[in-house]
Amino acid sequence: MSPSGIPQRNVEEHSYQFHYRIEIFYTIIDLHLEELKGCFNETNIELLMSMAYLSPCDGFCAFDQFQLVKLAQL
């Protein structure tokens, strides 16, 4: 009970940070991702992912000869 004698309800209040992070920011990110998905077809995505295997970062740790053969076939 509150000091005035009125029972208080257990109402969960969201902070401004929660509101901006969850309700707005994540919603906008989801909308952008859906838009990007529409811009690339399956072949384009496979081509981009296969090219990532040629990255010299970390000493070609992502190198995969089978994926590079698929890249050559495309």
PQR file of N, CA, C, O and H, with PARSE charges and radii, in Angstrom:
ATOM      1  N   MET A   1       0.838  -1.183   0.000 -0.4000 1.5000
ATOM      2  CA  MET A   1       0.000   0.000   0.000 -0.0000 2.0000
ATOM      3  C   MET A   1       0.880   1.243   0.000  0.5500 1.7000
ATOM      4  O   MET A   1       1.974   1.255   0.565 -0.5500 1.4000
ATOM      5  N   SER A   2       0.386   2.259  -0.633 -0.4000 1.5000
ATOM      6  CA  SER A   2       1.110   3.527  -0.675 -0.0000 2.0000
ATOM      7  C   SER A   2       0.866   4.282   0.623  0.5500 1.7000
ATOM      8  O   SER A   2       0.002   3.893   1.409 -0.5500 1.4000
ATOM      9  H   SER A   2      -0.502   2.249  -1.093  0.4000 1.0000
ATOM     10  N   PRO A   3       1.618   5.363   0.862 -0.5600 1.5000
ATOM     11  CA  PRO A   3       1.420   6.153   2.083  0.2800 2.0000
ATOM     12  C   PRO A   3      -0.004   6.701   2.204  0.5500 1.7000
ATOM     13  O   PRO A   3      -0.463   6.959   3.316 -0.5500 1.4000
ATOM     14  N   SER A   4      -0.707   6.882   1.091 -0.4000 1.5000
ATOM     15  CA  SER A   4      -2.065   7.420   1.166 -0.0000 2.0000
ATOM     16  C   SER A   4      -3.096   6.333   1.450  0.5500 1.7000
ATOM     17  O   SER A   4      -4.284   6.629   1.581 -0.5500 1.4000
ATOM     18  H   SER A   4      -0.333   6.672   0.187  0.4000 1.0000
ATOM     19  N   GLY A   5      -2.657   5.078   1.547 -0.4000 1.5000
ATOM     20  CA  GLY A   5      -3.568   3.992   1.854 -0.0000 2.0000
ATOM     21  C   GLY A   5      -4.193   3.344   0.631  0.5500 1.7000
ATOM     22  O   GLY A   5      -5.007   2.431   0.768 -0.5500 1.4000
ATOM     23  H   GLY A   5      -1.693   4.838   1.441  0.4000 1.0000
ATOM     24  N   ILE A   6      -3.829   3.797  -0.565 -0.4000 1.5000
ATOM     25  CA  ILE A   6      -4.379   3.227  -1.803 -0.0000 2.0000
ATOM     26  C   ILE A   6      -3.434   2.133  -2.279  0.5500 1.7000
ATOM     27  O   ILE A   6      -2.229   2.360  -2.387 -0.5500 1.4000
ATOM     28  H   ILE A   6      -3.167   4.539  -0.677  0.4000 1.0000
ATOM     29  N   PRO A   7      -3.973   0.937  -2.567 -0.5600 1.5000
ATOM     30  CA  PRO A   7      -3.098  -0.135  -3.053  0.2800 2.0000
ATOM     31  C   PRO A   7      -2.485   0.221  -4.405  0.5500 1.7000
ATOM     32  O   PRO A   7      -3.148   0.784  -5.276 -0.5500 1.4000
ATOM     33  N   GLN A   8      -1.220  -0.115  -4.560 -0.4000 1.5000
ATOM     34  CA  GLN A   8      -0.535   0.163  -5.824 -0.0000 2.0000
ATOM     35  C   GLN A   8      -0.550  -1.084  -6.687  0.5500 1.7000
ATOM     36  O   GLN A   8      -0.417  -2.204  -6.193 -0.5500 1.4000
ATOM     37  H   GLN A   8      -0.681  -0.572  -3.852  0.4000 1.0000
ATOM     38  N   ARG A   9      -0.714  -0.871  -7.982 -0.4000 1.5000
ATOM     39  CA  ARG A   9      -0.658  -1.983  -8.926 -0.0000 2.0000
ATOM     40  C   ARG A   9       0.793  -2.224  -9.311  0.5500 1.7000
ATOM     41  O   ARG A   9       1.609  -1.302  -9.312 -0.5500 1.4000
ATOM     42  H   ARG A   9      -0.823   0.038  -8.383  0.4000 1.0000
ATOM     43  N   ASN A  10       1.097  -3.440  -9.629 -0.4000 1.5000
ATOM     44  CA  ASN A  10       2.436  -3.777 -10.117 -0.0000 2.0000
ATOM     45  C   ASN A  10       2.497  -3.504 -11.612  0.5500 1.7000
ATOM     46  O   ASN A  10       2.270  -4.399 -12.426 -0.5500 1.4000
ATOM     47  H   ASN A  10       0.435  -4.189  -9.628  0.4000 1.0000
ATOM     48  N   VAL A  11       2.796  -2.290 -11.959 -0.4000 1.5000
ATOM     49  CA  VAL A  11       2.881  -1.875 -13.352 -0.0000 2.0000
ATOM     50  C   VAL A  11       4.346  -1.737 -13.701  0.5500 1.7000
ATOM     51  O   VAL A  11       5.079  -0.976 -13.070 -0.5500 1.4000
ATOM     52  H   VAL A  11       2.980  -1.563 -11.298  0.4000 1.0000
ATOM     53  N   GLU A  12       4.767  -2.477 -14.708 -0.4000 1.5000
ATOM     54  CA  GLU A  12       6.167  -2.404 -15.132 -0.0000 2.0000
ATOM     55  C   GLU A  12       6.328  -1.225 -16.072  0.5500 1.7000
ATOM     56  O   GLU A  12       5.676  -1.156 -17.114 -0.5500 1.4000
ATOM     57  H   GLU A  12       4.172  -3.095 -15.221  0.4000 1.0000
ATOM     58  N   GLU A  13       7.185  -0.314 -15.705 -0.4000 1.5000
ATOM     59  CA  GLU A  13       7.420   0.851 -16.531 -0.0000 2.0000
ATOM     60  C   GLU A  13       8.700   0.648 -17.321  0.5500 1.7000
ATOM     61  O   GLU A  13       9.711   0.190 -16.789 -0.5500 1.4000
ATOM     62  H   GLU A  13       7.714  -0.370 -14.859  0.4000 1.0000
ATOM     63  N   HIS A  14       8.640   0.996 -18.602 -0.4000 1.5000
ATOM     64  CA  HIS A  14       9.810   0.882 -19.465 -0.0000 2.0000
ATOM     65  C   HIS A  14      10.563   2.206 -19.453  0.5500 1.7000
ATOM     66  O   HIS A  14       9.958   3.278 -19.453 -0.5500 1.4000
ATOM     67  H   HIS A  14       7.819   1.368 -19.034  0.4000 1.0000
ATOM     68  N   SER A  15      11.857   2.121 -19.444 -0.4000 1.5000
ATOM     69  CA  SER A  15      12.669   3.326 -19.475 -0.0000 2.0000
ATOM     70  C   SER A  15      12.742   3.862 -20.907  0.5500 1.7000
ATOM     71  O   SER A  15      12.387   3.176 -21.866 -0.5500 1.4000
ATOM     72  H   SER A  15      12.349   1.250 -19.444  0.4000 1.0000
ATOM     73  N   TYR A  16      13.203   5.079 -21.019 -0.4000 1.5000
ATOM     74  CA  TYR A  16      13.382   5.655 -22.349 -0.0000 2.0000
ATOM     75  C   TYR A  16      14.393   4.851 -23.155  0.5500 1.7000
ATOM     76  O   TYR A  16      14.238   4.672 -24.363 -0.5500 1.4000
ATOM     77  H   TYR A  16      13.492   5.636 -20.240  0.4000 1.0000
ATOM     78  N   GLN A  17      15.424   4.370 -22.478 -0.4000 1.5000
ATOM     79  CA  GLN A  17      16.441   3.564 -23.158 -0.0000 2.0000
ATOM     80  C   GLN A  17      15.804   2.308 -23.739  0.5500 1.7000
ATOM     81  O   GLN A  17      16.076   1.962 -24.888 -0.5500 1.4000
ATOM     82  H   GLN A  17      15.549   4.515 -21.497  0.4000 1.0000
ATOM     83  N   PHE A  18      14.981   1.633 -22.987 -0.4000 1.5000
ATOM     84  CA  PHE A  18      14.294   0.445 -23.487 -0.0000 2.0000
ATOM     85  C   PHE A  18      13.436   0.808 -24.693  0.5500 1.7000
ATOM     86  O   PHE A  18      13.455   0.109 -25.706 -0.5500 1.4000
ATOM     87  H   PHE A  18      14.760   1.914 -22.053  0.4000 1.0000
ATOM     88  N   HIS A  19      12.696   1.879 -24.586 -0.4000 1.5000
ATOM     89  CA  HIS A  19      11.811   2.301 -25.670 -0.0000 2.0000
ATOM     90  C   HIS A  19      12.591   2.555 -26.950  0.5500 1.7000
ATOM     91  O   HIS A  19      12.218   2.052 -28.010 -0.5500 1.4000
ATOM     92  H   HIS A  19      12.680   2.447 -23.763  0.4000 1.0000
ATOM     93  N   TYR A  20      13.662   3.323 -26.867 -0.4000 1.5000
ATOM     94  CA  TYR A  20      14.408   3.656 -28.072 -0.0000 2.0000
ATOM     95  C   TYR A  20      15.198   2.476 -28.604  0.5500 1.7000
ATOM     96  O   TYR A  20      15.328   2.323 -29.818 -0.5500 1.4000
ATOM     97  H   TYR A  20      13.964   3.731 -26.006  0.4000 1.0000
ATOM     98  N   ARG A  21      15.724   1.647 -27.735 -0.4000 1.5000
ATOM     99  CA  ARG A  21      16.530   0.521 -28.185 -0.0000 2.0000
ATOM    100  C   ARG A  21      15.657  -0.587 -28.771  0.5500 1.7000
ATOM    101  O   ARG A  21      15.920  -1.053 -29.880 -0.5500 1.4000
ATOM    102  H   ARG A  21      15.619   1.771 -26.748  0.4000 1.0000
ATOM    103  N   ILE A  22      14.666  -0.999 -28.075 -0.4000 1.5000
ATOM    104  CA  ILE A  22      13.866  -2.149 -28.475 -0.0000 2.0000
ATOM    105  C   ILE A  22      12.781  -1.774 -29.461  0.5500 1.7000
ATOM    106  O   ILE A  22      12.711  -2.318 -30.563 -0.5500 1.4000
ATOM    107  H   ILE A  22      14.453  -0.621 -27.175  0.4000 1.0000
ATOM    108  N   GLU A  23      11.951  -0.860 -29.066 -0.4000 1.5000
ATOM    109  CA  GLU A  23      10.769  -0.589 -29.864 -0.0000 2.0000
ATOM    110  C   GLU A  23      11.054   0.192 -31.137  0.5500 1.7000
ATOM    111  O   GLU A  23      10.347   0.009 -32.128 -0.5500 1.4000
ATOM    112  H   GLU A  23      12.007  -0.419 -28.171  0.4000 1.0000
ATOM    113  N   ILE A  24      12.040   1.034 -31.147 -0.4000 1.5000
ATOM    114  CA  ILE A  24      12.311   1.841 -32.334 -0.0000 2.0000
ATOM    115  C   ILE A  24      13.520   1.311 -33.099  0.5500 1.7000
ATOM    116  O   ILE A  24      13.406   0.993 -34.283 -0.5500 1.4000
ATOM    117  H   ILE A  24      12.614   1.183 -30.342  0.4000 1.0000
ATOM    118  N   PHE A  25      14.668   1.213 -32.445 -0.4000 1.5000
ATOM    119  CA  PHE A  25      15.904   0.843 -33.133 -0.0000 2.0000
ATOM    120  C   PHE A  25      15.801  -0.538 -33.772  0.5500 1.7000
ATOM    121  O   PHE A  25      16.106  -0.695 -34.955 -0.5500 1.4000
ATOM    122  H   PHE A  25      14.760   1.472 -31.484  0.4000 1.0000
ATOM    123  N   TYR A  26      15.379  -1.534 -33.009 -0.4000 1.5000
ATOM    124  CA  TYR A  26      15.297  -2.882 -33.555 -0.0000 2.0000
ATOM    125  C   TYR A  26      14.247  -2.985 -34.646  0.5500 1.7000
ATOM    126  O   TYR A  26      14.424  -3.753 -35.592 -0.5500 1.4000
ATOM    127  H   TYR A  26      15.132  -1.406 -32.049  0.4000 1.0000
ATOM    128  N   THR A  27      13.177  -2.246 -34.542 -0.4000 1.5000
ATOM    129  CA  THR A  27      12.153  -2.243 -35.587 -0.0000 2.0000
ATOM    130  C   THR A  27      12.712  -1.682 -36.889  0.5500 1.7000
ATOM    131  O   THR A  27      12.444  -2.216 -37.966 -0.5500 1.4000
ATOM    132  H   THR A  27      13.034  -1.622 -33.773  0.4000 1.0000
ATOM    133  N   ILE A  28      13.478  -0.620 -36.792 -0.4000 1.5000
ATOM    134  CA  ILE A  28      14.074  -0.016 -37.984 -0.0000 2.0000
ATOM    135  C   ILE A  28      15.111  -0.947 -38.602  0.5500 1.7000
ATOM    136  O   ILE A  28      15.175  -1.073 -39.825 -0.5500 1.4000
ATOM    137  H   ILE A  28      13.696  -0.186 -35.917  0.4000 1.0000
ATOM    138  N   ILE A  29      15.923  -1.600 -37.776 -0.4000 1.5000
ATOM    139  CA  ILE A  29      16.910  -2.560 -38.289 -0.0000 2.0000
ATOM    140  C   ILE A  29      16.209  -3.695 -39.023  0.5500 1.7000
ATOM    141  O   ILE A  29      16.656  -4.104 -40.095 -0.5500 1.4000
ATOM    142  H   ILE A  29      15.872  -1.498 -36.783  0.4000 1.0000
ATOM    143  N   ASP A  30      15.120  -4.206 -38.464 -0.4000 1.5000
ATOM    144  CA  ASP A  30      14.370  -5.276 -39.123 -0.0000 2.0000
ATOM    145  C   ASP A  30      13.809  -4.826 -40.468  0.5500 1.7000
ATOM    146  O   ASP A  30      13.828  -5.590 -41.433 -0.5500 1.4000
ATOM    147  H   ASP A  30      14.758  -3.874 -37.593  0.4000 1.0000
ATOM    148  N   LEU A  31      13.319  -3.613 -40.538 -0.4000 1.5000
ATOM    149  CA  LEU A  31      12.794  -3.093 -41.805 -0.0000 2.0000
ATOM    150  C   LEU A  31      13.895  -2.979 -42.855  0.5500 1.7000
ATOM    151  O   LEU A  31      13.678  -3.313 -44.020 -0.5500 1.4000
ATOM    152  H   LEU A  31      13.303  -2.992 -39.754  0.4000 1.0000
ATOM    153  N   HIS A  32      15.069  -2.511 -42.450 -0.4000 1.5000
ATOM    154  CA  HIS A  32      16.189  -2.397 -43.384 -0.0000 2.0000
ATOM    155  C   HIS A  32      16.654  -3.769 -43.866  0.5500 1.7000
ATOM    156  O   HIS A  32      16.971  -3.936 -45.044 -0.5500 1.4000
ATOM    157  H   HIS A  32      15.245  -2.240 -41.504  0.4000 1.0000
ATOM    158  N   LEU A  33      16.695  -4.741 -42.974 -0.4000 1.5000
ATOM    159  CA  LEU A  33      17.105  -6.089 -43.372 -0.0000 2.0000
ATOM    160  C   LEU A  33      16.126  -6.701 -44.359  0.5500 1.7000
ATOM    161  O   LEU A  33      16.543  -7.364 -45.309 -0.5500 1.4000
ATOM    162  H   LEU A  33      16.437  -4.605 -42.017  0.4000 1.0000
ATOM    163  N   GLU A  34      14.849  -6.495 -44.155 -0.4000 1.5000
ATOM    164  CA  GLU A  34      13.848  -7.009 -45.088 -0.0000 2.0000
ATOM    165  C   GLU A  34      14.003  -6.354 -46.456  0.5500 1.7000
ATOM    166  O   GLU A  34      13.839  -7.014 -47.482 -0.5500 1.4000
ATOM    167  H   GLU A  34      14.510  -5.957 -43.383  0.4000 1.0000
ATOM    168  N   GLU A  35      14.316  -5.064 -46.477 -0.4000 1.5000
ATOM    169  CA  GLU A  35      14.517  -4.362 -47.736 -0.0000 2.0000
ATOM    170  C   GLU A  35      15.755  -4.888 -48.462  0.5500 1.7000
ATOM    171  O   GLU A  35      15.738  -5.061 -49.681 -0.5500 1.4000
ATOM    172  H   GLU A  35      14.449  -4.528 -45.643  0.4000 1.0000
ATOM    173  N   LEU A  36      16.831  -5.142 -47.710 -0.4000 1.5000
ATOM    174  CA  LEU A  36      18.045  -5.687 -48.313 -0.0000 2.0000
ATOM    175  C   LEU A  36      17.831  -7.090 -48.853  0.5500 1.7000
ATOM    176  O   LEU A  36      18.393  -7.442 -49.890 -0.5500 1.4000
ATOM    177  H   LEU A  36      16.846  -5.002 -46.720  0.4000 1.0000
ATOM    178  N   LYS A  37      17.028  -7.897 -48.169 -0.4000 1.5000
ATOM    179  CA  LYS A  37      16.750  -9.247 -48.652 -0.0000 2.0000
ATOM    180  C   LYS A  37      16.098  -9.211 -50.024  0.5500 1.7000
ATOM    181  O   LYS A  37      16.340 -10.090 -50.850 -0.5500 1.4000
ATOM    182  H   LYS A  37      16.571  -7.611 -47.327  0.4000 1.0000
ATOM    183  N   GLY A  38      15.269  -8.196 -50.274 -0.4000 1.5000
ATOM    184  CA  GLY A  38      14.607  -8.066 -51.561 -0.0000 2.0000
ATOM    185  C   GLY A  38      15.536  -7.629 -52.679  0.5500 1.7000
ATOM    186  O   GLY A  38      15.205  -7.795 -53.853 -0.5500 1.4000
ATOM    187  H   GLY A  38      15.072  -7.482 -49.602  0.4000 1.0000
ATOM    188  N   CYS A  39      16.687  -7.077 -52.342 -0.4000 1.5000
ATOM    189  CA  CYS A  39      17.621  -6.576 -53.351 -0.0000 2.0000
ATOM    190  C   CYS A  39      18.537  -7.654 -53.906  0.5500 1.7000
ATOM    191  O   CYS A  39      19.079  -7.492 -54.999 -0.5500 1.4000
ATOM    192  H   CYS A  39      16.956  -6.942 -51.388  0.4000 1.0000
ATOM    193  N   PHE A  40      18.720  -8.737 -53.189 -0.4000 1.5000
ATOM    194  CA  PHE A  40      19.658  -9.771 -53.592 -0.0000 2.0000
ATOM    195  C   PHE A  40      18.929 -11.092 -53.771  0.5500 1.7000
ATOM    196  O   PHE A  40      18.166 -11.523 -52.907 -0.5500 1.4000
ATOM    197  H   PHE A  40      18.280  -8.868 -52.301  0.4000 1.0000
ATOM    198  N   ASN A  41      19.180 -11.724 -54.910 -0.4000 1.5000
ATOM    199  CA  ASN A  41      18.605 -13.054 -55.094 -0.0000 2.0000
ATOM    200  C   ASN A  41      19.590 -14.098 -54.569  0.5500 1.7000
ATOM    201  O   ASN A  41      20.685 -13.755 -54.124 -0.5500 1.4000
ATOM    202  H   ASN A  41      19.801 -11.374 -55.612  0.4000 1.0000
ATOM    203  N   GLU A  42      19.203 -15.349 -54.621 -0.4000 1.5000
ATOM    204  CA  GLU A  42      20.000 -16.437 -54.038 -0.0000 2.0000
ATOM    205  C   GLU A  42      21.387 -16.536 -54.682  0.5500 1.7000
ATOM    206  O   GLU A  42      22.374 -16.791 -53.991 -0.5500 1.4000
ATOM    207  H   GLU A  42      18.314 -15.627 -54.983  0.4000 1.0000
ATOM    208  N   THR A  43      21.464 -16.335 -55.988 -0.4000 1.5000
ATOM    209  CA  THR A  43      22.748 -16.434 -56.682 -0.0000 2.0000
ATOM    210  C   THR A  43      23.692 -15.320 -56.251  0.5500 1.7000
ATOM    211  O   THR A  43      24.881 -15.559 -56.042 -0.5500 1.4000
ATOM    212  H   THR A  43      20.663 -16.127 -56.549  0.4000 1.0000
ATOM    213  N   ASN A  44      23.172 -14.113 -56.118 -0.4000 1.5000
ATOM    214  CA  ASN A  44      24.014 -12.995 -55.677 -0.0000 2.0000
ATOM    215  C   ASN A  44      24.550 -13.225 -54.271  0.5500 1.7000
ATOM    216  O   ASN A  44      25.715 -12.940 -53.994 -0.5500 1.4000
ATOM    217  H   ASN A  44      22.206 -13.919 -56.287  0.4000 1.0000
ATOM    218  N   ILE A  45      23.713 -13.735 -53.393 -0.4000 1.5000
ATOM    219  CA  ILE A  45      24.143 -13.991 -52.022 -0.0000 2.0000
ATOM    220  C   ILE A  45      25.221 -15.064 -51.998  0.5500 1.7000
ATOM    221  O   ILE A  45      26.211 -14.935 -51.278 -0.5500 1.4000
ATOM    222  H   ILE A  45      22.767 -13.967 -53.618  0.4000 1.0000
ATOM    223  N   GLU A  46      25.037 -16.119 -52.779 -0.4000 1.5000
ATOM    224  CA  GLU A  46      26.033 -17.189 -52.825 -0.0000 2.0000
ATOM    225  C   GLU A  46      27.353 -16.675 -53.405  0.5500 1.7000
ATOM    226  O   GLU A  46      28.428 -17.059 -52.944 -0.5500 1.4000
ATOM    227  H   GLU A  46      24.233 -16.224 -53.365  0.4000 1.0000
ATOM    228  N   LEU A  47      27.267 -15.817 -54.405 -0.4000 1.5000
ATOM    229  CA  LEU A  47      28.469 -15.231 -55.001 -0.0000 2.0000
ATOM    230  C   LEU A  47      29.226 -14.386 -53.980  0.5500 1.7000
ATOM    231  O   LEU A  47      30.447 -14.499 -53.869 -0.5500 1.4000
ATOM    232  H   LEU A  47      26.394 -15.505 -54.779  0.4000 1.0000
ATOM    233  N   LEU A  48      28.523 -13.550 -53.241 -0.4000 1.5000
ATOM    234  CA  LEU A  48      29.173 -12.707 -52.235 -0.0000 2.0000
ATOM    235  C   LEU A  48      29.787 -13.531 -51.108  0.5500 1.7000
ATOM    236  O   LEU A  48      30.883 -13.232 -50.634 -0.5500 1.4000
ATOM    237  H   LEU A  48      27.531 -13.458 -53.331  0.4000 1.0000
ATOM    238  N   MET A  49      29.078 -14.560 -50.688 -0.4000 1.5000
ATOM    239  CA  MET A  49      29.611 -15.399 -49.608 -0.0000 2.0000
ATOM    240  C   MET A  49      30.830 -16.180 -50.083  0.5500 1.7000
ATOM    241  O   MET A  49      31.777 -16.371 -49.320 -0.5500 1.4000
ATOM    242  H   MET A  49      28.187 -14.803 -51.073  0.4000 1.0000
ATOM    243  N   SER A  50      30.819 -16.633 -51.333 -0.4000 1.5000
ATOM    244  CA  SER A  50      31.971 -17.366 -51.861 -0.0000 2.0000
ATOM    245  C   SER A  50      33.183 -16.461 -51.998  0.5500 1.7000
ATOM    246  O   SER A  50      34.314 -16.903 -51.797 -0.5500 1.4000
ATOM    247  H   SER A  50      30.050 -16.479 -51.953  0.4000 1.0000
ATOM    248  N   MET A  51      32.958 -15.197 -52.338 -0.4000 1.5000
ATOM    249  CA  MET A  51      34.078 -14.262 -52.459 -0.0000 2.0000
ATOM    250  C   MET A  51      34.714 -13.987 -51.103  0.5500 1.7000
ATOM    251  O   MET A  51      35.892 -13.638 -51.034 -0.5500 1.4000
ATOM    252  H   MET A  51      32.039 -14.838 -52.501  0.4000 1.0000
ATOM    253  N   ALA A  52      33.953 -14.140 -50.030 -0.4000 1.5000
ATOM    254  CA  ALA A  52      34.496 -13.918 -48.684 -0.0000 2.0000
ATOM    255  C   ALA A  52      35.578 -14.941 -48.357  0.5500 1.7000
ATOM    256  O   ALA A  52      36.437 -14.679 -47.515 -0.5500 1.4000
ATOM    257  H   ALA A  52      32.996 -14.423 -50.086  0.4000 1.0000
ATOM    258  N   TYR A  53      35.548 -16.103 -49.012 -0.4000 1.5000
ATOM    259  CA  TYR A  53      36.575 -17.125 -48.771 -0.0000 2.0000
ATOM    260  C   TYR A  53      37.936 -16.700 -49.312  0.5500 1.7000
ATOM    261  O   TYR A  53      38.956 -17.299 -48.969 -0.5500 1.4000
ATOM    262  H   TYR A  53      34.850 -16.315 -49.696  0.4000 1.0000
ATOM    263  N   LEU A  54      37.956 -15.666 -50.157 -0.4000 1.5000
ATOM    264  CA  LEU A  54      39.221 -15.170 -50.712 -0.0000 2.0000
ATOM    265  C   LEU A  54      39.829 -14.049 -49.874  0.5500 1.7000
ATOM    266  O   LEU A  54      40.862 -13.493 -50.245 -0.5500 1.4000
ATOM    267  H   LEU A  54      37.128 -15.179 -50.435  0.4000 1.0000
ATOM    268  N   SER A  55      39.210 -13.716 -48.765 -0.4000 1.5000
ATOM    269  CA  SER A  55      39.691 -12.625 -47.923 -0.0000 2.0000
ATOM    270  C   SER A  55      41.023 -13.002 -47.265  0.5500 1.7000
ATOM    271  O   SER A  55      41.144 -14.077 -46.678 -0.5500 1.4000
ATOM    272  H   SER A  55      38.371 -14.168 -48.464  0.4000 1.0000
ATOM    273  N   PRO A  56      42.019 -12.118 -47.363 -0.5600 1.5000
ATOM    274  CA  PRO A  56      43.321 -12.408 -46.751  0.2800 2.0000
ATOM    275  C   PRO A  56      43.346 -12.167 -45.239  0.5500 1.7000
ATOM    276  O   PRO A  56      44.374 -12.392 -44.600 -0.5500 1.4000
ATOM    277  N   CYS A  57      42.251 -11.721 -44.669 -0.4000 1.5000
ATOM    278  CA  CYS A  57      42.209 -11.479 -43.221 -0.0000 2.0000
ATOM    279  C   CYS A  57      42.481 -12.770 -42.463  0.5500 1.7000
ATOM    280  O   CYS A  57      41.967 -13.830 -42.819 -0.5500 1.4000
ATOM    281  H   CYS A  57      41.416 -11.539 -45.188  0.4000 1.0000
ATOM    282  N   ASP A  58      43.269 -12.674 -41.443 -0.4000 1.5000
ATOM    283  CA  ASP A  58      43.614 -13.812 -40.585 -0.0000 2.0000
ATOM    284  C   ASP A  58      44.238 -14.960 -41.368  0.5500 1.7000
ATOM    285  O   ASP A  58      43.979 -16.129 -41.083 -0.5500 1.4000
ATOM    286  H   ASP A  58      43.686 -11.812 -41.153  0.4000 1.0000
ATOM    287  N   GLY A  59      45.053 -14.625 -42.345 -0.4000 1.5000
ATOM    288  CA  GLY A  59      45.798 -15.649 -43.083 -0.0000 2.0000
ATOM    289  C   GLY A  59      44.912 -16.619 -43.849  0.5500 1.7000
ATOM    290  O   GLY A  59      45.167 -17.823 -43.850 -0.5500 1.4000
ATOM    291  H   GLY A  59      45.264 -13.675 -42.576  0.4000 1.0000
ATOM    292  N   PHE A  60      43.879 -16.108 -44.496 -0.4000 1.5000
ATOM    293  CA  PHE A  60      42.956 -16.928 -45.290 -0.0000 2.0000
ATOM    294  C   PHE A  60      42.328 -18.042 -44.451  0.5500 1.7000
ATOM    295  O   PHE A  60      42.171 -19.163 -44.934 -0.5500 1.4000
ATOM    296  H   PHE A  60      43.672 -15.130 -44.495  0.4000 1.0000
ATOM    297  N   CYS A  61      41.970 -17.745 -43.204 -0.4000 1.5000
ATOM    298  CA  CYS A  61      41.401 -18.771 -42.330 -0.0000 2.0000
ATOM    299  C   CYS A  61      40.059 -19.285 -42.843  0.5500 1.7000
ATOM    300  O   CYS A  61      39.655 -20.397 -42.501 -0.5500 1.4000
ATOM    301  H   CYS A  61      42.098 -16.834 -42.812  0.4000 1.0000
ATOM    302  N   ALA A  62      39.360 -18.487 -43.662 -0.4000 1.5000
ATOM    303  CA  ALA A  62      38.064 -18.912 -44.187 -0.0000 2.0000
ATOM    304  C   ALA A  62      38.198 -19.668 -45.505  0.5500 1.7000
ATOM    305  O   ALA A  62      37.188 -20.001 -46.124 -0.5500 1.4000
ATOM    306  H   ALA A  62      39.688 -17.584 -43.939  0.4000 1.0000
ATOM    307  N   PHE A  63      39.416 -19.942 -45.942 -0.4000 1.5000
ATOM    308  CA  PHE A  63      39.641 -20.597 -47.236 -0.0000 2.0000
ATOM    309  C   PHE A  63      38.965 -21.966 -47.263  0.5500 1.7000
ATOM    310  O   PHE A  63      39.150 -22.785 -46.363 -0.5500 1.4000
ATOM    311  H   PHE A  63      40.237 -19.671 -45.438  0.4000 1.0000
ATOM    312  N   ASP A  64      38.180 -22.193 -48.311 -0.4000 1.5000
ATOM    313  CA  ASP A  64      37.487 -23.471 -48.493 -0.0000 2.0000
ATOM    314  C   ASP A  64      37.487 -23.768 -49.989  0.5500 1.7000
ATOM    315  O   ASP A  64      36.825 -23.081 -50.767 -0.5500 1.4000
ATOM    316  H   ASP A  64      38.029 -21.528 -49.042  0.4000 1.0000
ATOM    317  N   GLN A  65      38.225 -24.783 -50.380 -0.4000 1.5000
ATOM    318  CA  GLN A  65      38.394 -25.053 -51.807 -0.0000 2.0000
ATOM    319  C   GLN A  65      37.076 -25.453 -52.470  0.5500 1.7000
ATOM    320  O   GLN A  65      36.874 -25.149 -53.646 -0.5500 1.4000
ATOM    321  H   GLN A  65      38.763 -25.341 -49.749  0.4000 1.0000
ATOM    322  N   PHE A  66      36.186 -26.117 -51.762 -0.4000 1.5000
ATOM    323  CA  PHE A  66      34.919 -26.523 -52.361 -0.0000 2.0000
ATOM    324  C   PHE A  66      34.029 -25.311 -52.657  0.5500 1.7000
ATOM    325  O   PHE A  66      33.334 -25.275 -53.672 -0.5500 1.4000
ATOM    326  H   PHE A  66      36.350 -26.365 -50.807  0.4000 1.0000
ATOM    327  N   GLN A  67      34.059 -24.334 -51.773 -0.4000 1.5000
ATOM    328  CA  GLN A  67      33.298 -23.107 -52.016 -0.0000 2.0000
ATOM    329  C   GLN A  67      33.900 -22.314 -53.169  0.5500 1.7000
ATOM    330  O   GLN A  67      33.172 -21.666 -53.922 -0.5500 1.4000
ATOM    331  H   GLN A  67      34.624 -24.363 -50.948  0.4000 1.0000
ATOM    332  N   LEU A  68      35.220 -22.358 -53.314 -0.4000 1.5000
ATOM    333  CA  LEU A  68      35.862 -21.656 -54.423 -0.0000 2.0000
ATOM    334  C   LEU A  68      35.563 -22.322 -55.761  0.5500 1.7000
ATOM    335  O   LEU A  68      35.491 -21.646 -56.787 -0.5500 1.4000
ATOM    336  H   LEU A  68      35.812 -22.884 -52.702  0.4000 1.0000
ATOM    337  N   VAL A  69      35.393 -23.622 -55.758 -0.4000 1.5000
ATOM    338  CA  VAL A  69      34.985 -24.318 -56.984 -0.0000 2.0000
ATOM    339  C   VAL A  69      33.573 -23.866 -57.368  0.5500 1.7000
ATOM    340  O   VAL A  69      33.293 -23.646 -58.546 -0.5500 1.4000
ATOM    341  H   VAL A  69      35.451 -24.171 -54.924  0.4000 1.0000
ATOM    342  N   LYS A  70      32.686 -23.727 -56.382 -0.4000 1.5000
ATOM    343  CA  LYS A  70      31.341 -23.230 -56.658 -0.0000 2.0000
ATOM    344  C   LYS A  70      31.393 -21.808 -57.190  0.5500 1.7000
ATOM    345  O   LYS A  70      30.605 -21.442 -58.062 -0.5500 1.4000
ATOM    346  H   LYS A  70      32.913 -23.906 -55.425  0.4000 1.0000
ATOM    347  N   LEU A  71      32.332 -20.990 -56.665 -0.4000 1.5000
ATOM    348  CA  LEU A  71      32.498 -19.626 -57.146 -0.0000 2.0000
ATOM    349  C   LEU A  71      32.920 -19.633 -58.609  0.5500 1.7000
ATOM    350  O   LEU A  71      32.416 -18.842 -59.406 -0.5500 1.4000
ATOM    351  H   LEU A  71      32.972 -21.287 -55.957  0.4000 1.0000
ATOM    352  N   ALA A  72      33.834 -20.513 -58.962 -0.4000 1.5000
ATOM    353  CA  ALA A  72      34.289 -20.597 -60.353 -0.0000 2.0000
ATOM    354  C   ALA A  72      33.162 -21.037 -61.280  0.5500 1.7000
ATOM    355  O   ALA A  72      33.090 -20.588 -62.424 -0.5500 1.4000
ATOM    356  H   ALA A  72      34.244 -21.156 -58.315  0.4000 1.0000
ATOM    357  N   GLN A  73      32.290 -21.906 -60.799 -0.4000 1.5000
ATOM    358  CA  GLN A  73      31.164 -22.349 -61.608 -0.0000 2.0000
ATOM    359  C   GLN A  73      30.144 -21.253 -61.845  0.5500 1.7000
ATOM    360  O   GLN A  73      29.480 -21.231 -62.882 -0.5500 1.4000
ATOM    361  H   GLN A  73      32.349 -22.271 -59.870  0.4000 1.0000
ATOM    362  N   LEU A  74      30.015 -20.347 -60.894 -0.4000 1.5000
ATOM    363  CA  LEU A  74      29.081 -19.229 -61.070 -0.0000 2.0000
ATOM    364  C   LEU A  74      29.596 -18.281 -62.127  0.5500 1.7000
ATOM    365  O   LEU A  74      28.951 -17.275 -62.421 -0.5500 1.4000
ATOM    366  H   LEU A  74      30.554 -20.365 -60.051  0.4000 1.0000
TER
END
